[in-house]
Amino acid sequence: MKKFQLLAAPGVRALTPYLPGKPIEELEREYGIFGAVKLASNENPLGPSPLGLAAAKNVLSGIARYPDGGGFSLRRALAKKLGVQPETITLGNGSNDVLELIARAFVTSEDEVIYSAHAFAVYPMITQALNAKAVVTPAVNFAHDLNAMANAVTSNTRLVFIANPNNPTGTWLPAKVLNQFISNLPLHVIVVIDEAYYEYVTEPNYPDSVKWLSDYPNLVVTRTFSKAYGLAGLRVGYAVSHHEVADLLNRVRQPFNVNNIALAAATAALEDEEHLKKTRTMNQMGMAQIIAGLNVLGVGYLPSVANFVTIDLGRPAAPIHELLLRLGVIARPIANYGMPNHLRVTIGSAEENVRFLESLSKVLKR
C-alpha cells in the first residue's frame, strides 16, 4: 500500500477523508438502537419541497437518458429568480462540487488560498489536494476576521474562501464590512462567498452578495439546494459569477455532473415559496426551542443565523457525543475544526429537539 501512496500526488497523500455525519442506519446497526434521530448534517427536518418531489417522480421513467449537460431549465429558472443572466451560472453536484471547480480553475501548486480558522472543512481539503499553500487566518470569537484576511493577501494569493454564515460556527458577516473587504481586494484574487445557508438568514444587515457581481468581476457566490430546499440527497448546487469566470468553471466541470432527477427537482423547488416559508418558520421556532433548553441547562453556545447551533460544553465533546449516540441521538463533534469542546447540533423537528435536549440533560448529569 505504501508503494501506491508514493505514486499519488503530494497534496493527495496528505489528505484526510471528509467525515460526514453518522447515518442513522449505521448507528442502529452498531448499537442495536432503533428510532434514532440524526441532528448532525444540517438537513431540513421538513423534508423536500413537495413540488420538487413531484417533479423528481415525473422524470424517473427517463433515467435511461443522459441529463441536459448544460442544465438549461434550471439555469434559466435561477437566472430569473436571481436577476442575472443564465451564462453567469455554473451548476454543480452540490455546492462542494462548485467550490472544487473554482479552485481547479484558478489555483496551482504555486498559489496561496486564504480561509479562516474554524471555516468549512472543504476549503482546506481542496487546497491540500491541489498542493497549494493554505493561509489560515485566526478567527475572532470563532468568526472570520476580515482584517486578518486582508492583511494575508500577497501577490501569490489566488483564492479567498468566506462562508457567510459559516459552518460550523453559525457566525455571519454584515453587508457593509463584507462589501468593503471585497472592494479592497486586488483583481488577481478570486473571492468566493459561500452562502449555503443563505435562505435561513433573517438578519436585516445580512447581504445578498449576488447583487454585488456587477461591481466585482472577481466575486463568485455559491449556494445550494441541499439545505433549506431539502434536496441534500440529490446534490444540487450552483455558483453565480462574471460570465468569463463561469466560462472557465464550465471548462473544468464534468459533463452531466447534475443528474436529471436533481435538475427537475431543483427547478420545481425553486418556485416553492410556501415550502421555503414553512422551512424558515420551523427553523426559527426550533432555534428558539434549542436555545431556551440550553439556557435552562446552563450550556454555552455560539449565536447562529443558520439551521444549527454550536454548543460549548466547556470540556472535551467526544465523550458527550458518544453518550448521546448510545441514547440514539446523533450530533456532530467538531474537533477537526479546532473546536474539541464543541458539539454542533442541527435544528430538527420539535420532537427531535426535545429528544436532543432531554438526552443532553441526562448525559450532563452522569
Helices and strands as residue ranges (DSSP letters): H 2-7, H 10-13, H 24-31, E 37-38, H 50-58, G 60-62, H 72-82, G 86-88, E 89-92, H 95-106, E 112-116, H 122-129, E 133-137, H 146-151, E 157-163, H 175-183, E 190-194, G 198-200, G 209-212, E 219-224, E 237-241, H 243-252, H 260-269, H 273-297, E 300-302, E 308-312, H 317-326, E 329-330, E 332-334, G 335-337, E 339-346, H 350-364
